Amino acid sequence: MKRLLSLTVLCLLATTCFAQFETATVLGTVKDATGAVVAGAKVTLENVKTGVTAAVQTNDTGNFDFVNVQIGVYRVRAEAPGFTVSITENFAVAVSARQRVDVNLAVGDITQTISVKDAAATLETESSDRGQ
């Protein structure tokens, strides 16, 4: 009986451990045309298939990050007062990845939108971990 209970607990723990790695992180930096960081920019991550969005603001160094992102295809939208809206091309997020998506904003009217055609490939640059 104790052996069966131990085996059941072990199986439940193993299932929980696997479930923790089915997400990823999307991070990046928002800069202007001169390369200066844009603090306080609104960055929105959208799942292309489901339409579900999440929004954050860049910190003082222009960085943003979305944690616990479900696997799928996404795009990022960045906007700040005095700049045009910038939307990246769709990119895939893989299991346990740290997907970097940097966004450049151009000075202009907020009613203008710029589509970024050059999204970063899935490449682990933030740590030495390798996702499968």
C-alpha positions, 0 to 999 in steps of 0.5 A, a space after each residue: 500500500 505504501 509503495 502504491 502511494 509513493 508511486 502515485 505521489 512520484 507520478 504526480 510530481 513528475 507531471 507537475 514538473 513537466 507542466 512548468 516548462 511548457 511556457 517561455 519568455 518574450 523580452 526585448 528593448 524599445 529604442 528610438 531612431 537614434 538608438 536611445 532607449 524609450 522608457 515608459 513605452 507601452 508594449 503589447 504581446 498578442 497571440 495571433 491565433 487566439 487574439 489574447 493580449 498582455 501589456 507592459 511598460 518598458 522600464 528606465 532602460 527601455 527593456 520589457 519582458 513577458 513571462 509564462 508565455 504560452 507556446 504559439 505565434 505572436 506579434 509585439 506592438 510598441 507605442 509611446 507619445 511622440 512616436 509612431 506605433 510599431 508592430 513586429 512581424 509574427 514570430 513563433 515562441 517555443 518551449 522554454 525559449 527566451 525570445 528576444 524581440 527588439 522594437 524601434 520607434 520612429 518619431 511621428 504622429 501616433 496615427 501612423 503605424 510602422 510594421 517591422 519586417 525583421 523579427 529576431 530568429 529564435 536564438 537563446 542569447 540571454 542564458 546558456 540554457 537550451 530549449 527543446 
